Amino acid sequence: MQKYLKSCLAVWTLLCSVWVYAATQEQLAQQQLQQNVQMVLSVAKDKSLNEQQRISQIERYADQYLDYERISALAVGLPWRQFTPQQKQDFKAAFKNMIVRIYAHSALLGASNAQVKVLPKVVNQGNNKLETFTEIVSTNNKRYTVGYQMYFSGGVFKIYNFRVNGTSLVTVYRTQFDQSIKEKGIDGTIAQLRERGFGKVQAVK
């Protein structure tokens, strides 16, 4: 009987520790998101900086939390396996520059005049992945729910995808990249990405 009770206690302790770990991970994810939002908004509202300085600061900060390698791989999809290591590096750099160019100006800086609230919602997607959410109310009173899909690594949560009102960033670009690779090849797609980029998800205004 004593052995049975000990076994039950061990199982219960294990289950409790797993629940506490999951809860802690979810809390940490929300805390990091709150910190990220506050940091970006403080830079966006800093009148002592010009626009390029704000973008540069936001980019340096975002580099700590965005996994551009995984974002690139998901945006390209299956053709990513055909890329050489150098092509992957070139694509990642060009895609990052396009994202920063488009979103830092129109979305991140534009958000300085919007209301941004971290929502009390975290979806545990399993396999060390979570999704956290913010609600953005624009100056013309439009509401956007932004989901941040992330995974825990090296003491921080790395973002690998964004969803705006359910529309996935990587899914939107995947169709465009797939078509471009078929028509122009990998190097041609990278060249186009460097020169003028591709269409984009609607930015918050």
Backbone hydrogen bonds, N-H to C=O, Kabsch-Sander energy under -0.5 kcal/mol:
donor,donor_aa,acceptor,acceptor_aa,energy
5,L,1,M,-2.4
6,K,2,Q,-2.2
7,S,3,K,-2.2
8,C,4,Y,-2.4
9,L,5,L,-2.5
10,A,6,K,-2.3
11,V,7,S,-2.3
12,W,8,C,-2.7
13,T,9,L,-2.5
14,L,10,A,-2.1
15,L,11,V,-2.5
16,C,12,W,-2.5
17,S,13,T,-2.3
18,V,14,L,-2.0
19,W,15,L,-2.1
20,V,16,C,-2.6
21,Y,17,S,-2.2
22,A,18,V,-2.4
23,A,19,W,-2.7
24,T,20,V,-2.6
25,Q,21,Y,-2.5
26,E,22,A,-2.2
27,Q,23,A,-2.4
28,L,24,T,-2.7
29,A,25,Q,-2.3
30,Q,26,E,-2.0
31,Q,27,Q,-2.5
32,Q,28,L,-2.6
33,L,29,A,-2.2
34,Q,30,Q,-2.5
35,Q,31,Q,-2.2
36,N,32,Q,-2.8
37,V,33,L,-2.7
38,Q,34,Q,-2.3
39,M,35,Q,-2.4
40,V,36,N,-2.5
41,L,37,V,-2.5
42,S,38,Q,-2.1
43,V,39,M,-1.9
44,A,40,V,-2.7
45,K,41,L,-1.9
46,D,43,V,-1.2
47,K,45,K,-1.0
49,L,46,D,-1.5
54,R,50,N,-2.2
55,I,51,E,-2.5
56,S,52,Q,-2.4
57,Q,53,Q,-2.3
58,I,54,R,-2.6
59,E,55,I,-2.6
60,R,56,S,-2.4
61,Y,57,Q,-2.2
62,A,58,I,-2.9
63,D,59,E,-2.0
64,Q,61,Y,-1.4
65,Y,62,A,-1.7
66,L,62,A,-2.2
67,D,159,I,-2.7
68,Y,66,L,-1.2
71,I,67,D,-2.5
72,S,68,Y,-2.4
73,A,69,E,-2.3
74,L,70,R,-2.6
75,A,71,I,-2.2
76,V,72,S,-2.1
77,G,73,A,-2.4
80,W,77,G,-2.0
81,R,78,L,-1.9
82,Q,79,P,-1.9
83,F,79,P,-0.5
83,F,80,W,-1.1
88,K,84,T,-2.4
89,Q,85,P,-1.9
90,D,86,Q,-2.6
91,F,87,Q,-2.8
92,K,88,K,-2.6
93,A,89,Q,-2.2
94,A,90,D,-2.2
95,F,91,F,-3.1
96,K,92,K,-2.4
97,N,93,A,-2.1
98,M,94,A,-2.0
99,I,95,F,-2.5
100,V,96,K,-2.7
101,R,97,N,-2.5
102,I,98,M,-2.6
103,Y,99,I,-2.8
104,A,99,I,-0.6
104,A,100,V,-1.5
105,H,100,V,-0.5
106,S,102,I,-1.7
107,A,103,Y,-1.7
108,L,103,Y,-3.1
109,L,104,A,-1.8
110,G,105,H,-0.5
111,A,107,A,-1.6
112,S,109,L,-1.4
113,N,110,G,-1.5
114,A,111,A,-1.6
115,Q,137,V,-2.5
116,V,114,A,-0.6
117,K,135,E,-2.4
119,L,117,K,-0.5
119,L,133,F,-2.2
121,K,119,L,-2.3
123,V,131,E,-2.5
124,N,122,V,-0.6
125,Q,123,V,-0.8
125,Q,129,K,-2.0
126,G,129,K,-0.7
129,K,126,G,-1.1
130,L,150,M,-2.6
131,E,123,V,-1.7
132,T,148,Y,-1.8
133,F,121,K,-0.6
134,T,146,V,-2.1
135,E,117,K,-2.8
136,I,144,Y,-3.0
137,V,115,Q,-2.7
137,V,135,E,-0.5
138,S,136,I,-0.6
138,S,142,K,-2.8
141,N,138,S,-2.0
144,Y,136,I,-2.5
146,V,134,T,-2.6
146,V,144,Y,-0.6
147,G,145,T,-0.5
147,G,163,R,-3.2
148,Y,132,T,-3.0
149,Q,147,G,-0.6
149,Q,161,N,-2.2
150,M,130,L,-2.9
151,Y,158,K,-1.9
152,F,128,N,-1.3
153,S,156,V,-3.1
156,V,153,S,-1.5
158,K,151,Y,-3.2
158,K,156,V,-0.6
159,I,65,Y,-3.7
160,Y,149,Q,-2.7
161,N,149,Q,-1.1
163,R,147,G,-2.2
164,V,167,T,-2.4
165,N,145,T,-3.4
165,N,163,R,-0.7
167,T,164,V,-2.1
168,S,166,G,-0.6
169,L,162,F,-2.9
172,V,168,S,-2.1
173,Y,169,L,-1.8
174,R,170,V,-1.7
175,T,171,T,-1.2
176,Q,172,V,-0.8
177,F,173,Y,-2.9
178,D,174,R,-2.6
179,Q,175,T,-1.9
180,S,176,Q,-2.3
181,I,177,F,-2.8
182,K,178,D,-1.7
183,E,179,Q,-1.8
184,K,180,S,-3.7
185,G,180,S,-0.7
185,G,181,I,-1.3
188,G,184,K,-0.7
189,T,185,G,-1.8
190,I,186,I,-2.2
191,A,187,D,-2.3
192,Q,188,G,-2.2
193,L,189,T,-2.3
194,R,190,I,-2.2
195,E,191,A,-2.1
196,R,192,Q,-2.5
197,G,192,Q,-1.8
